[in-house]
Structures are given as structure tokens and as C-alpha cells.
Amino acid sequence: MQGVSFAAVAPMVLIGKAHGLPGIFGGTIAAGIIGYFLSPYFSKLIRFFFQQNLS
């Protein structure tokens, strides 16, 4: 199950006021691409933050 957050609503409203709906969609696509390329680095760091019990 994936969590849901409304933390992105305020920035999206501000972007929408300045650039309209295409700005919101463009920002979402850009953030997804950036996240995709940064994910290998964060996947290597996750072992320092979450301990797994595999017993």
C-alpha cells in the first residue's frame, strides 16, 4: 500500500497560478524524470536508514 500526501498541493497551486495547467504537468513530468535518474543513488543509501529483520 502506498501512502498519500497533500504536501505537493500548495506548490502545485502556486505553479498553476504562475504558469497554468501546462506548468503543473510539466513540473510533474520533470520531477518524475529527475527522480528516475536519482533513484540508483538513493537505493544505495537506504541500507543506512532502515534495518530489516529477515529471521
C-alpha positions in Angstrom: 0.0 0.0 0.0 1.4 3.4 -0.9 0.8 6.4 1.2 -0.8 9.6 0.0 0.4 13.1 0.9 -1.1 16.5 0.2 2.3 18.2 0.6 2.5 18.8 -3.1 -0.8 20.7 -3.4 0.5 24.1 -2.2 3.4 24.2 -4.7 1.2 23.0 -7.5 -1.3 25.8 -6.8 1.5 28.3 -6.9 2.9 26.9 -10.1 -0.7 26.8 -11.5 -1.2 30.5 -10.8 2.0 31.5 -12.4 2.2 29.0 -15.4 -1.2 27.4 -15.7 -2.1 23.7 -16.1 0.8 23.0 -18.6 3.2 24.2 -15.9 1.8 21.8 -13.4 2.0 18.9 -15.8 5.5 19.9 -17.0 6.7 20.1 -13.4 5.3 16.7 -12.6 6.9 15.1 -15.6 10.3 16.9 -14.9 10.2 15.7 -11.2 9.5 12.2 -12.4 12.4 12.2 -14.7 14.8 13.6 -12.1 13.6 11.1 -9.6 14.1 8.3 -12.0 17.7 9.3 -12.6 18.4 9.9 -8.9 16.9 6.6 -7.7 20.0 4.4 -8.1 21.9 6.7 -5.7 19.1 6.7 -3.1 18.7 2.9 -3.3 22.3 2.6 -2.2 21.8 4.9 0.8 18.6 3.2 2.0 20.5 0.5 3.8 21.8 3.0 6.3 18.3 4.1 7.3 16.1 1.0 7.5 17.0 -2.1 9.3 15.4 -5.3 8.1 14.9 -8.4 10.2 15.0 -11.4 7.9 14.9 -14.1 10.5 
